[in-house]
Amino acid sequence: MATSDYFLPEVKFYNLLHREEEREMLPLCADQGIGVIPWSPLARGRLTRDWDATSARSETDEFGKSLYQESDRQIVDAVAEVAGARGVDRAQVALAWVLRNPVVTSPIVGMGRDKHLDDALAALAIELTDDEVEQLEKHYTPREIAGFR
């Protein structure tokens, strides 16, 4: 089979805080049978902790500081609420949301600790309800495309 006979996966920036690929690219990928490998599905850790909490990365990541806005706090809070109601970690909920998109083949998840791998694997077993998805998505506001120019 020649390389031109099949499609390679598309790598995209996609998470609950940045959903711009849903407008055109993800529907195109679905139509053409192209898998999507999202990077930063946890929004550089923003979706895994309280909005005001900091980490070594959040303190030093200048590019990351430009990606998110104060209104994203409501989405981070919604992730915390859904995770709390289910008794699971926030990372599991955020990853489960990404994984529910049928064009997503495998998100790129950083594994700096064993717990990160545990959360990624546990997310595979989580099936979010329609009400949970609505709760997670309702505060999203469109923004500029990020990650490339």
Secondary structure as UniProt FT lines:
FT   HELIX           3..5
FT   STRAND          10..13
FT   TURN            16..17
FT   HELIX           20..22
FT   TURN            23..24
FT   HELIX           25..32
FT   STRAND          36..39
FT   TURN            41..42
FT   HELIX           43..48
FT   TURN            51..52
FT   HELIX           56..60
FT   HELIX           62..65
FT   TURN            66..67
FT   HELIX           70..72
FT   HELIX           73..86
FT   HELIX           90..99
FT   TURN            102..103
FT   HELIX           114..123
FT   TURN            124..125
FT   HELIX           130..137
FT   TURN            138..139
//
